[in-house]
Amino acid sequence: LLLVGCGKTSLIQFLSAAMRAELQVLNVHAGRTADDITGFVEHCEALAEEGGGAEVWAFMDEINTCNHLSLINDIICHRRLHGRAIH
């Protein structure tokens, strides 16, 4: 199912606020580098570790436009970043 222009990002923003989770958003576009994505994930991990149990949601928007889908696949599906397990 592909939903385009129907408010997916707005829905995630609403849900994270309702759950009192900290939402971090990375707009993934063709100009994003693998280092940008890696830095985003590492930043989210650091926030979660420093947050004293607060939940952090990492949202990568528009991933279909990115040149680094294999990296994103490892992060989302395998919960790994460059071979290292992530939360």
N, C-alpha and C positions, 0 to 999 in steps of 0.2 A: 504494500500500500504506500503510495507516494502522495504526501500532502504538500501542496505548494501554496504559499501565500494565504494560509488560513489561520495564522496566529499561533503557531507552534511555540515560538520564543516567548510570546506573551503568556501562554499557558504555563510554561516552565517557570517564568517569573512569578506568576500568581501562586502556583503550587509551592514553590520554595518559600515564599513569604508565609503562606498558610502553615507550612511545616516548621517555620522558624529556622530554616537552613540558610547558610550563607551561599549565595549563588555566584559563581564565577563563570563568565562567558568569554569564549574566544571565538571571534568571527573568523572562520577558516576560509580563506579565499586563495586564488591561484598564486598570490604573492607571498603567502606564508611559507616559512622555511621549516625544516624538521627541527631546528633549534628553537624556533618560536613555540612549536607544539610541545617539545620536551620541556622547555622552560615553564609553560603554562601548567603542565601536569605536576612538575616539581613544586611550583608555587602553591598549587592546590593542596598537595601533600603537606607542605610546611604549614599552611593555614590550619589544616585538620590536626596536625600534631601540636601546634601552639594553642589551639582553641579550647583546650580543656574539656574535650568531649563534644564540642559543638559540631554539628553535621555540616559538611561542605559539599555542595553539588558542583561538579564541573560539567559545563555544557559547551560542546563544540558545535557551533552553528554553521550551517552550509558546508558540511564536510564533503558533499558530492562535487564541490568545485576545487578541491585540493589535489595537489600532485603527490601527496604523501599518504595515500590511503592504506598502504601496508603498515605504516607506523600507527595510524589511527586504529586499524584492525587489531593490532597487537594490544593496544591500550584498552580498547573497548571489549573485545571478545576474549582475549587471553589474559587480561589484567597484568600485562607486563610492559615495562619500558626499558628498551635496550637489554632485554634478558633478565631484568630485575623485577620481582613481584611488586605490585602496587596494590593499594587498598581500593 
